[in-house]
Amino acid sequence: MTVPESDLVLRPDARAGLIVVTVLVVAGAGIVAAILIGDAPTVFAPYVAALFTTLAVLGIGSLLRTRIVLTQQEIVVRGVFSQQRRPRAQAAEIVRATITAPRGASGESLFILDAHHNLLIRVPGAAFKREDLDLLIAELGLPCIGYDHPVAPKKFAETHPGLITKAERYPYRLAFAAIAVICALTALTAAVMAATS
């Protein structure tokens, strides 16, 4: 996507992104080495390597592709696999919040609303510097309400219905479902290995 120089283009914080990718690579290599050296079944090593490699590639892709572009006509939020475009003229106000997650805050988000208080576009700000989000708010020139502390999903959903997803409102349900899938896959892998040996 090419943009004129007059448009505001925000890119992720490269330093923080590279630190995350480096941690993923080192952690993945360490876990794979521990599996191969230790007593754990070596069949798990390729799965762990594939998981951490995928996460590292997604992290690099996020650094290269993710953008927030503000033009005179539209607001564009581009992610690794998606791109959302909304008419700037429909934007009426901004809600700025950091939604808490089971293991701490999930990162700041800007919820840009239309004149009827419906979500026009969500700008996930976790990958961006706070100053960049401040600049975006200033360039939009819209009324902005925010929280000076992280807010629980349930409380946020009560105050601003329809702005966050069900997965954010009920994070433990998603976690339990993921654990159930992992346990089922592990049991299936163990059963297949037992049947073939």
C-alpha positions as CSV (number, residue, x, y, z in Angstrom):
1,M,0.0,0.0,0.0
2,T,1.6,3.3,-1.1
3,V,0.6,6.4,0.9
4,P,1.3,10.1,0.1
5,E,3.8,11.8,2.4
6,S,1.1,14.0,3.8
7,D,-0.7,11.0,5.4
8,L,0.1,9.9,8.9
9,V,1.7,6.5,8.9
10,L,2.4,4.8,12.2
11,R,4.6,1.7,12.4
12,P,5.1,-0.8,15.3
13,D,7.8,-0.2,17.9
14,A,10.7,-2.0,16.1
15,R,12.9,-2.3,19.2
16,A,10.2,-3.9,21.3
17,G,9.2,-6.2,18.4
18,L,12.7,-7.4,17.9
19,I,13.1,-8.2,21.6
20,V,10.0,-10.3,21.5
21,V,11.1,-12.2,18.4
22,T,14.6,-12.8,19.9
23,V,13.0,-14.1,23.1
24,L,10.8,-16.5,21.1
25,V,13.8,-17.8,19.1
26,V,16.0,-18.3,22.2
27,A,13.1,-19.9,24.2
28,G,12.2,-22.2,21.3
29,A,15.8,-23.3,20.8
30,G,16.2,-23.8,24.6
31,I,13.1,-26.0,24.9
32,V,14.0,-28.1,21.9
33,A,17.5,-28.6,23.2
34,A,16.1,-29.6,26.6
35,I,13.8,-32.1,25.0
36,L,16.6,-33.6,22.9
37,I,19.1,-33.7,25.8
38,G,16.6,-34.7,28.5
39,D,14.3,-37.6,29.2
40,A,11.3,-36.1,27.3
41,P,10.1,-38.0,24.2
42,T,11.9,-36.6,21.2
43,V,8.7,-36.7,19.1
44,F,7.7,-33.5,20.8
45,A,10.8,-31.6,19.6
46,P,9.5,-30.9,16.0
47,Y,6.2,-29.7,17.3
48,V,7.8,-27.3,19.7
49,A,10.2,-26.1,17.0
50,A,7.4,-25.6,14.6
51,L,5.3,-23.7,17.2
52,F,8.1,-21.3,18.1
53,T,9.2,-20.8,14.5
54,T,5.7,-19.9,13.5
55,L,5.4,-17.4,16.4
56,A,8.7,-15.8,15.4
57,V,7.7,-15.6,11.7
58,L,4.4,-14.0,12.7
59,G,6.3,-11.5,14.9
60,I,8.6,-10.6,12.0
61,G,5.6,-10.3,9.7
62,S,3.8,-8.1,12.2
63,L,6.8,-5.7,12.3
64,L,7.0,-5.6,8.5
65,R,3.3,-5.3,7.7
66,T,1.4,-3.7,10.6
67,R,0.5,-0.1,10.0
68,I,-2.0,2.6,11.0
69,V,-2.6,5.0,8.2
70,L,-4.6,8.2,8.6
71,T,-5.5,10.0,5.4
72,Q,-8.0,12.9,4.8
73,Q,-10.6,10.3,3.6
74,E,-10.0,7.2,5.7
75,I,-8.6,5.4,8.7
76,V,-6.6,2.2,7.7
77,V,-5.5,-0.4,10.2
78,R,-3.4,-3.1,8.6
79,G,-2.3,-6.3,10.4
80,V,-0.3,-9.3,9.3
81,F,-3.3,-11.0,7.5
82,S,-6.0,-8.3,7.5
83,Q,-6.7,-4.7,6.6
84,Q,-9.6,-2.6,7.7
85,R,-10.5,0.7,6.1
86,R,-13.2,3.1,7.4
87,P,-14.3,6.5,6.3
88,R,-12.7,9.2,8.5
89,A,-15.8,11.3,8.2
90,Q,-17.8,8.7,10.1
91,A,-15.5,8.9,13.2
92,A,-17.1,10.9,16.0
93,E,-15.3,10.0,19.2
94,I,-12.5,7.8,20.7
95,V,-12.5,5.5,23.7
96,R,-9.0,4.8,24.9
97,A,-8.5,1.8,27.2
98,T,-6.2,-1.0,28.4
99,I,-8.3,-4.1,28.9
100,T,-7.0,-6.5,31.5
101,A,-6.3,-10.1,30.6
102,P,-5.8,-13.2,32.9
103,R,-2.0,-12.5,32.9
104,G,-2.1,-8.8,33.1
105,A,-3.0,-6.0,30.7
106,S,-3.5,-7.0,27.0
107,G,-2.3,-3.7,25.7
108,E,-3.9,-0.4,25.0
109,S,-6.6,0.0,22.3
110,L,-8.3,2.9,20.7
111,F,-12.0,2.3,20.0
112,I,-13.1,4.8,17.3
113,L,-16.8,5.2,17.4
114,D,-19.3,6.7,15.0
115,A,-22.0,9.3,15.9
116,H,-24.3,6.5,17.2
117,H,-21.6,5.2,19.6
118,N,-21.1,2.1,17.5
119,L,-17.6,0.7,16.9
120,L,-16.2,2.1,13.6
121,I,-12.8,0.6,13.9
122,R,-10.5,-0.7,16.7
123,V,-6.9,0.3,16.7
124,P,-4.9,-2.3,18.8
125,G,-2.1,-0.3,20.3
126,A,0.0,-2.9,22.0
127,A,2.7,-2.9,19.2
128,F,2.9,0.9,19.0
129,K,4.5,3.5,21.2
130,R,2.2,5.5,23.4
131,E,3.4,8.7,21.8
132,D,2.3,7.4,18.4
133,L,-1.2,6.7,19.7
134,D,-1.2,10.2,21.2
135,L,-0.3,11.6,17.8
136,L,-3.1,9.6,16.1
137,I,-5.6,11.0,18.6
138,A,-4.4,14.5,18.1
139,E,-4.5,14.2,14.3
140,L,-8.1,12.8,14.4
141,G,-9.1,15.8,16.6
142,L,-12.0,13.9,18.2
143,P,-13.3,13.9,21.7
144,C,-11.4,11.1,23.6
145,I,-12.4,9.5,26.9
146,G,-10.1,7.1,28.6
147,Y,-9.1,5.2,31.7
148,D,-6.0,6.1,33.7
149,H,-5.7,2.4,34.8
150,P,-6.3,-1.0,33.2
151,V,-10.0,-1.9,33.2
152,A,-11.6,-5.4,33.6
153,P,-13.4,-6.7,30.5
154,K,-16.7,-7.1,32.3
155,K,-16.7,-3.5,33.6
156,F,-15.6,-2.2,30.2
157,A,-18.4,-4.2,28.4
158,E,-21.0,-2.8,30.8
159,T,-19.9,0.8,30.2
160,H,-19.2,0.3,26.5
161,P,-21.4,-2.6,25.2
162,G,-20.3,-4.2,21.9
163,L,-16.8,-2.9,21.8
164,I,-14.9,-5.9,22.9
165,T,-15.1,-9.6,21.8
166,K,-16.6,-12.5,23.7
167,A,-13.1,-14.0,23.9
168,E,-12.0,-10.9,25.8
169,R,-15.1,-10.8,28.0
170,Y,-14.7,-14.5,29.0
171,P,-10.9,-15.2,28.7
172,Y,-11.0,-18.2,31.0
173,R,-13.5,-20.0,28.8
174,L,-11.1,-19.6,25.8
175,A,-8.2,-20.8,27.9
176,F,-10.0,-23.9,29.1
177,A,-11.1,-24.7,25.6
178,A,-7.5,-24.4,24.4
179,I,-6.2,-26.6,27.2
180,A,-8.9,-29.2,26.3
181,V,-7.8,-29.2,22.7
182,I,-4.1,-29.6,23.7
183,C,-4.9,-32.4,26.0
184,A,-7.0,-34.2,23.4
185,L,-4.1,-33.8,20.8
186,T,-1.6,-35.1,23.3
187,A,-3.7,-38.1,24.2
188,L,-4.3,-38.8,20.5
189,T,-0.5,-38.6,19.8
190,A,0.2,-40.9,22.7
191,A,-2.4,-43.4,21.5
192,V,-1.0,-43.4,18.0
193,M,2.6,-43.8,19.3
194,A,1.4,-46.7,21.5
195,A,-0.4,-48.4,18.7
196,T,2.6,-48.2,16.3
197,S,5.2,-49.4,18.8
